[in-house]
Amino acid sequence: MTSATQGVARVRVAAPAECIYALISDVSRMGDWSPETDKCEWLDGATSAAVGVRFRGANHLGPVRWRTECTITAATPGDEFAFSVMHPDGREETRWRYLLTPTETGTEVVESYEFLWCPLANRILETLIPRDRQLRRGIQQTLTTLAAAAEAAYAASLQRP
């Protein structure tokens, strides 16, 4: 049966890695750049990213809406941010990762996902919906929007006295 297996997209951003990390690791802003995420909220009293911290996402695809609970698996400022979408039974469903690599003009950002498992009902739905294509298009759109936000934030920081 078909399934969204993995995808990767990259973008070069005219901003330092630390600036970009500050944006992507604040999951409460994920809805600002992701075309599928409406919002995310910290869980268990957390207010910032650290390995093991959990958050909940509210997502949509057309009229279909769902929530996810995620656990941060990597949180290294200026280098890497990653999290896994968790099934209520504790299984990892999908791993998401952002790698930041300094370049001569800023930072290369690589976003990737790796599908690990999903319930049978989701797999059946994927026979009707081109999920892999949607995710690949979505991560490129996310990176494009993130890049614009990071460049604007960095430019604004240079204007401050």
Secondary structure as GFF3:
##gff-version 3
##sequence-region A 1 161
A	DSSP	beta_strand	6	13	.	.	.	ID=ss1
A	DSSP	alpha_helix	17	24	.	.	.	ID=ss2
A	DSSP	three_ten_helix	27	32	.	.	.	ID=ss3
A	DSSP	beta_strand	37	42	.	.	.	ID=ss4
A	DSSP	beta_strand	54	61	.	.	.	ID=ss5
A	DSSP	beta_strand	64	76	.	.	.	ID=ss6
A	DSSP	beta_strand	80	86	.	.	.	ID=ss7
A	DSSP	beta_strand	92	103	.	.	.	ID=ss8
A	DSSP	beta_strand	106	115	.	.	.	ID=ss9
A	DSSP	alpha_helix	120	126	.	.	.	ID=ss10
A	DSSP	alpha_helix	131	159	.	.	.	ID=ss11
###
